[in-house]
Amino acid sequence: MLDQKLFGEKLRNHRKKLGMTQEEVAEKVGVSPQAVSKWESGDCLPDCFNLKVISDVYNISADVLLETESDGDIEAVASKIEQLGTEFIWATANGDRNNLHQELGEDLWKMWKGIYFAETGNRKIQEESKNQGNLRIIGSYGTKIWDDQGVACVIKSSLIKQLSPFDSNTIEVMQALCSEEGQKLILALSCDVPTSKQALIEKANIETSRLNELLLLFAENRVIEFVAENRSENRGYLICGHCGIAAYMVLTAMYVLNKKNCTVSQYFIG
C-alpha cells in the first residue's frame, strides 16, 4: 500500500536535490504551488497525468517514486540501497557516466558508514566513534576497519577460519606488490582509464626490464590487465577487477601501519 507521507517526502527530497522551489515545480507540472505543497506534505496524491509529468521533471521513473513500502528486515534495507542506486541512475541518465559512478559511490559509502557504526548498539558510543575519525576494529563478526580518509574493510571471521598458508607463487606476487617498484607501478595505474606502457615508464620511473617483469607477473596473476582496443588512446594497462583489490589492500595496509593516530576501538570484542 502506498504511504502518502513517504511519497511526499520523496517528492520533497528530489525537488531539493535539483535545487527547485515548489513554485518552479508547479509551473512545470501545470498546477498551483499549493498542490505541490499538499503532495509533499502527504495530504493528497497527484493524479496519474500529473505523476507522469512529475517523473519527467525529476528524471525519475514513476515506479521508483511510487515505491514506498517499508519493512524492518535486512532484505528491505538491501532493497532500499538498490533503490537509491536506481533513483540516482534515473536522475542522471543524461550525465557523464564517470561522474555518475563517482557520486553513486559516495552515496553508498555514506550509507555503508551509517550501517557500520550502528553496530555499536549505543547512540552515545556511536557518535563518539564517528567523531573520533581514527581507524578502529569493532565486533566479533570479523575484522572491521573504518577511516574517514577512504578505508573501509570487513573480513568475516568465517573466512579467517578457512585460510591456510599460501603457495610460493602467491608469496612472490605479494612480495612484488610490497616492493618499492611494485608500489610505484600500482599507483601509476587506474581502474577505469588504460595507461600506456610509455606513460607507465614516465610516471612510475621504473627501470624498463624491471617494469616488464612486474607487468608480466601482475598480469599473469590477474592483478592488472592489458586492454587492447582499436583506438590507440584506449590501449594500455588497468587494475584488474579480479585480484586488483589485493594490490589496493597492500597499499592500504601500509597506509594503516603508517598512521600515527591509529587506534583499536574500546568496542573491540576479543
Secondary structure, 3 states (H helix, E strand, C coil): CCCHHHHHHHHHHHHHHCCCCHHHHHHHHCCCHHHHHHHHHCCCCCCHHHHHHHHHHHCCCHHHHHCCCCCCCHHHHHHHHHHHHHHHHHHCCCCCHHHHHHHHHHHHHHHHHHHHHHCCCCHHHHHHHHHHCCCCCCCCCEEEEEECCCEEEEEEHHHHHHCCCCCHHHHHHHHHHHCHHHHHHHHHCCCCCCECHHHHHHHHCCCHHHHHHHHHHHHHCCCEEEEECCCHHHEEEEECCCCHHHHHHHHHHHHHHHCCCCCCCCCCCC
